[in-house]
Amino acid sequence: MWKPIKAYALLWNSQRQRGIVKLILEDGSEFKVKVKSCSELDAIGNILRNESPLSFNIRSGSIATGWEAVLDDDLETQEEIKSAVK
C-alpha cells in the first residue's frame, strides 16, 4: 500500500557504518528504512530532496517518485507537458 511521504530525516552512524532514513507519512505514521552504506544513504537522500511527489510502500519498504514527462524541445510550456502526460 503506497502512502505519500510528508517529511524525512537521515542518520549515519560512522562507527557502525550504518544509516537510517526516518519517514513521516501524510497520515502521521512513521517508518525507518535501514541502509548499509553511506552511498545508499546519499542516493536515497538525493531522491527525497530532489523529487516530488514521493510515496512509501508500507509493505515492501520501497520509495517511489511520481511520474515525470520526458522533456521534448517541441513542448515549451508546463501546460503542454501536463497534457502530453495524460
C-alpha positions as CSV (number, residue, x, y, z in Angstrom):
1,M,0.0,0.0,0.0
2,W,1.5,3.3,-1.2
3,K,1.3,6.4,1.1
4,P,2.6,9.9,0.5
5,I,5.7,11.0,2.3
6,K,5.4,14.2,4.4
7,A,8.8,14.6,5.9
8,Y,12.1,12.7,6.4
9,A,15.3,12.7,8.4
10,L,18.7,11.0,7.6
11,L,21.1,9.5,10.1
12,W,24.5,8.0,9.5
13,N,26.5,6.2,12.3
14,S,30.1,6.4,11.2
15,Q,31.3,3.9,13.9
16,R,28.8,1.2,12.9
17,Q,28.9,2.1,9.2
18,R,25.0,2.0,9.1
19,G,22.3,4.5,8.5
20,I,18.6,5.1,8.9
21,V,16.1,7.0,6.9
22,K,13.2,8.1,9.0
23,L,10.0,8.8,7.2
24,I,6.8,10.5,8.3
25,L,3.8,9.8,6.1
26,E,0.9,12.1,5.5
27,D,-1.3,10.0,7.8
28,G,1.2,10.6,10.7
29,S,2.6,7.1,10.7
30,E,6.4,6.8,11.0
31,F,8.8,4.2,9.4
32,K,12.5,3.6,9.5
33,V,14.4,2.3,6.5
34,K,17.8,0.8,7.4
35,V,20.7,1.4,4.9
36,K,24.1,-0.4,4.8
37,S,26.3,2.1,3.1
38,C,26.9,5.8,3.0
39,S,26.4,5.9,-0.7
40,E,23.0,4.2,-0.3
41,L,22.0,6.9,2.2
42,D,23.3,9.6,-0.1
43,A,21.3,8.2,-3.0
44,I,18.0,8.0,-1.0
45,G,18.7,11.5,0.4
46,N,19.0,12.9,-3.1
47,I,15.7,11.3,-4.2
48,L,14.0,12.7,-1.1
49,R,15.4,16.2,-1.6
50,N,15.0,16.5,-5.3
51,E,11.9,14.6,-6.3
52,S,8.2,15.3,-5.8
53,P,5.7,13.8,-5.2
54,L,7.1,10.9,-3.1
55,S,5.4,7.8,-1.8
56,F,6.4,4.9,0.5
57,N,5.1,1.4,0.3
58,I,4.5,0.2,3.8
59,R,4.6,-3.5,2.8
60,S,7.7,-3.6,0.7
61,G,9.6,-0.6,2.2
62,S,10.0,0.9,-1.3
63,I,10.2,4.6,-2.0
64,A,8.8,5.9,-5.3
65,T,8.7,9.2,-7.2
66,G,5.8,10.5,-9.2
67,W,5.6,10.3,-12.9
68,E,7.5,12.9,-14.9
69,A,7.3,13.8,-18.5
70,V,10.4,13.3,-20.7
71,L,11.1,16.8,-21.9
72,D,10.9,17.4,-25.7
73,D,12.2,20.5,-27.5
74,D,8.7,20.9,-29.0
75,L,7.0,21.1,-25.6
76,E,7.7,24.6,-24.4
77,T,5.2,25.2,-21.5
78,Q,4.2,23.3,-18.4
79,E,0.6,23.0,-19.7
80,E,1.9,21.3,-22.9
81,I,3.9,18.9,-20.7
82,K,0.9,18.1,-18.5
83,S,-1.4,17.5,-21.4
84,A,1.3,15.2,-23.1
85,V,1.5,13.0,-20.0
86,K,-2.3,12.5,-19.8
